[in-house]
Amino acid sequence: MRKLNYRLIVSDFDGTLLPRGGIISEDVKSAINEYVENGGIFCVCTGRMTASIMPQVKKLGLKGLVIAYQGTVIADIESGKIIKKGGLSCEQGQEICLAMESQGKIINAYSDEVLYTTAGGGNRLIKKYEEITGITANHIDGCMSAYIRNNNLSCQKIISVVPPEEKIPLYKFLCETLGEKYEVTYSSDVLVEVSPKGDDKGEALKFIADFYHIPLEKTIALGDNLNDLPMLLAAGLGVAVDNATEELKKRCDEVCPSCEDGGVGVIIRKYGFA
């Protein structure tokens, strides 16, 4: 057995571990397998729904825990058991949707593994999102705030899918409007997300480290977007892939090769072992 240096490595999925082509290289898989076989804990932390990320981590052969919904849900991969679950109350969901609706935005609401959207069935961005995640959206008529109220829905998170040029203006508006009460972030060129305060990726990493009795200074976090920043700051070593946003690269401890160039594998081999 090889001696470990960092005992827990937590990686974002899309854009960090999974390239745009949708295929994780054999070299990265080999690095993960070697790390795990020698006693390391490798965990995926994603904004995806639990139902969307589960098939992906099982395909990688991972066991243990997986973090979904930006940190709101943590589940056991083999049993499917929910270890930790947070969420937004019906009233909170309405408040968030009303803010987004005031800007005329499309809204996706995630409630217990069901995705609801106000986008029409032919919306290009929603169709692309469905293709990437493997989740089929339930299209609703009218306002999402009213739908949440009328159906008494609690949600894990609420997002708006926007053209890239609208992302930052909407993000800034929601930070000003909702930022004191909720986590407001973005996770791609087209997704602006709102989730419960304190249910971010950083808190999820702390939960996982405590679950496995691993000191935070012996953890690594890797990411590519603003929603990954809390876990990069919480980890002993916070790493941004080279394709990450400039803001993330400025605030991390190290920048590794891009997702396309197998950055996760590089970091595992560089720091995972003593």
C-alpha positions in Angstrom: 0.0 0.0 0.0 1.2 3.5 -0.9 1.3 6.0 1.9 -1.3 8.9 1.5 -0.6 12.5 1.8 -4.1 14.0 1.5 -6.7 11.5 2.6 -9.8 13.1 1.0 -10.2 14.5 -2.5 -13.5 16.2 -3.4 -14.0 17.1 -7.0 -16.7 19.0 -8.9 -18.1 17.0 -11.8 -19.0 19.0 -15.0 -16.1 21.0 -16.3 -13.7 19.7 -13.6 -13.8 15.9 -13.8 -16.1 15.5 -16.8 -14.9 17.2 -20.0 -17.3 18.7 -22.5 -17.1 15.6 -24.7 -18.7 13.6 -21.8 -15.9 11.1 -21.5 -13.5 10.9 -18.5 -10.1 9.8 -19.7 -8.7 6.4 -18.8 -5.7 8.2 -17.3 -7.9 10.1 -14.8 -9.8 7.0 -14.0 -6.6 5.1 -13.4 -5.4 7.9 -11.0 -8.7 7.8 -9.1 -8.6 4.0 -8.8 -5.0 3.9 -7.6 -5.8 6.6 -4.9 -8.9 4.7 -3.7 -7.2 1.3 -3.7 -4.6 2.8 -1.4 -7.2 4.0 1.1 -7.9 7.5 -0.2 -11.5 8.8 -0.2 -12.5 10.3 -3.6 -15.8 12.1 -3.6 -17.8 14.0 -6.3 -19.5 17.2 -5.3 -21.9 18.6 -7.9 -24.8 20.9 -8.5 -26.6 18.1 -10.3 -29.6 16.3 -8.9 -28.9 13.1 -7.0 -30.7 11.1 -9.7 -28.4 12.6 -12.3 -25.1 12.1 -10.6 -25.7 8.6 -9.2 -25.3 6.8 -12.6 -22.1 8.7 -13.2 -20.3 7.9 -10.0 -21.4 4.3 -10.2 -20.0 4.1 -13.7 -16.7 5.3 -12.2 -16.8 2.5 -9.7 -17.0 4.9 -6.7 -18.4 3.9 -3.4 -19.0 5.9 -0.2 -20.8 9.3 -0.4 -21.7 11.7 -3.2 -22.7 15.3 -2.8 -25.6 16.6 -5.0 -27.6 19.8 -5.4 -24.7 22.1 -4.5 -24.3 20.5 -1.1 -27.9 20.4 -0.1 -28.1 16.6 -0.4 -25.5 13.9 0.5 -26.2 10.3 -0.3 -24.6 6.9 0.0 -23.8 5.6 -3.5 -24.3 1.9 -3.0 -27.5 2.0 -0.9 -29.0 5.3 -2.2 -29.7 6.2 1.4 -29.9 10.0 2.0 -27.3 10.9 4.7 -28.0 14.6 4.8 -30.8 16.7 3.2 -31.6 20.3 3.3 -34.0 22.5 1.3 -36.1 25.6 0.8 -39.5 25.8 2.4 -42.5 26.5 0.2 -42.4 30.2 1.3 -38.7 30.5 0.6 -39.2 29.0 -2.8 -41.9 31.5 -3.6 -39.7 34.4 -2.5 -36.9 33.3 -4.8 -39.1 32.7 -7.8 -40.8 36.1 -7.4 -37.4 37.8 -7.6 -36.5 35.8 -10.7 -39.9 36.5 -12.2 -39.5 40.2 -11.7 -36.7 40.0 -14.2 -38.7 37.9 -16.6 -36.5 34.8 -16.3 -37.0 31.1 -17.0 -37.0 29.2 -13.7 -36.1 25.6 -12.9 -37.2 24.3 -9.5 -35.8 21.1 -8.1 -38.1 19.3 -5.6 -37.3 15.8 -4.4 -35.7 14.5 -7.6 -38.3 16.2 -9.9 -37.3 19.0 -12.1 -40.0 21.6 -12.9 -39.4 24.4 -15.5 -41.3 27.3 -16.9 -39.4 27.0 -20.2 -41.4 25.8 -23.2 -40.6 22.3 -24.5 -38.6 23.6 -27.4 -36.3 25.8 -25.4 -32.7 25.2 -26.6 -31.0 25.8 -23.3 -33.4 23.4 -21.4 -33.0 20.7 -24.1 -29.2 20.9 -23.8 -29.5 20.7 -20.0 -31.7 17.6 -20.3 -29.2 16.0 -22.6 -26.3 16.7 -20.3 -27.9 15.6 -17.1 -30.1 12.8 -18.3 -33.1 14.3 -16.5 -36.4 15.1 -18.2 -38.0 18.4 -17.1 -41.7 18.8 -16.2 -42.9 21.8 -18.1 -45.4 23.9 -16.2 -47.7 26.8 -17.4 -47.8 30.1 -15.6 -45.6 31.4 -12.8 -43.3 29.1 -10.9 -44.0 31.0 -7.7 -47.7 30.2 -8.0 -47.0 26.6 -8.9 -44.8 26.1 -5.8 -47.5 27.8 -3.6 -50.4 25.8 -5.0 -48.6 22.5 -4.7 -46.9 23.2 -1.4 -43.5 22.3 -2.8 -40.2 22.4 -0.9 -37.2 22.6 -3.1 -33.5 21.6 -2.9 -32.6 24.6 -5.1 -34.0 27.0 -7.7 -32.1 28.2 -10.8 -32.5 30.3 -13.8 -31.3 29.2 -17.2 -30.2 32.3 -19.1 -28.2 33.2 -22.2 -24.5 33.8 -21.2 -24.7 37.6 -21.5 -27.5 37.7 -18.9 -25.7 35.6 -16.3 -23.7 38.2 -14.5 -26.5 40.9 -14.4 -29.0 38.4 -13.0 -26.4 37.1 -10.5 -25.7 40.6 -9.2 -29.4 41.4 -9.0 -30.1 38.2 -7.0 -27.1 38.8 -4.7 -28.5 42.3 -3.9 -32.1 41.0 -3.5 -31.6 37.6 -1.9 -27.9 37.3 -0.9 -28.4 38.0 2.8 -30.9 35.1 3.2 -29.8 32.5 0.6 -26.7 31.1 -1.2 -26.6 32.8 -4.6 -24.0 31.5 -7.1 -23.5 30.4 -10.7 -22.2 27.1 -12.0 -21.8 27.4 -15.8 -22.2 30.0 -18.6 -26.0 29.8 -18.4 -27.0 28.8 -14.8 -27.6 31.2 -11.9 -28.5 29.3 -8.8 -30.1 29.9 -5.4 -30.0 27.4 -2.5 -30.4 27.3 1.3 -28.0 29.4 3.3 -25.2 27.2 4.6 -25.9 24.4 2.2 -23.0 25.2 -0.1 -20.1 22.9 -1.3 -17.8 24.1 1.5 -20.1 23.0 4.2 -20.6 19.7 2.4 -16.9 19.1 2.2 -16.7 19.8 6.0 -19.5 17.3 6.5 -17.7 14.6 4.5 -14.4 15.2 6.2 -16.0 14.9 9.6 -17.9 11.8 8.5 -14.6 10.1 7.6 -12.7 11.6 10.5 -10.3 13.4 8.3 -8.7 16.8 9.3 -9.6 19.5 6.8 -5.9 20.2 6.3 -5.7 16.7 4.8 -8.4 17.4 2.1 -8.2 18.7 -1.5 -11.0 20.3 -3.4 -11.1 20.8 -7.2 -13.5 23.0 -9.2 -14.0 25.2 -12.2 -16.8 27.7 -11.3 -18.0 30.2 -8.7 -20.2 27.6 -6.9 -17.0 25.6 -6.2 -15.3 28.5 -4.3 -16.7 27.6 -0.8 -15.1 24.1 -0.9 -11.8 25.4 -2.4 -11.6 27.8 0.5 -12.6 25.1 3.1 -10.2 22.5 1.9 -6.6 22.1 3.0 -5.6 22.6 -0.7 -8.0 24.4 -3.1 -7.3 23.7 -6.8 -8.9 25.3 -9.9 -8.6 23.6 -13.2 -7.1 25.8 -15.9 -10.5 26.1 -17.7 -12.0 27.6 -14.5 -13.3 31.2 -14.2 -10.7 33.8 -13.6 -12.3 34.7 -10.3 -11.8 31.1 -9.0 -8.2 30.9 -10.3 -7.4 34.1 -8.5 -8.7 32.8 -5.1 -7.4 29.2 -5.1 -4.2 27.8 -3.8 -3.1 26.2 -7.1 -4.1 26.0 -10.8 -3.8 22.6 -12.5 -4.1 21.5 -16.1 -7.6 21.9 -17.6 -10.4 19.3 -17.4 -9.7 18.4 -21.0 -6.1 17.7 -20.1 -6.9 15.5 -17.1 -6.1 18.0 -14.3 -7.8 15.9 -11.6 -5.5 13.0 -12.4 -2.5 15.3 -12.3 -3.4 16.6 -8.8 -4.1 13.1 -7.5 -0.6 11.9 -8.5 1.1 15.2 -7.4 -0.5 15.5 -3.9 -2.5 12.3 -3.1 0.5 10.2 -2.1 3.3 10.9 0.3 
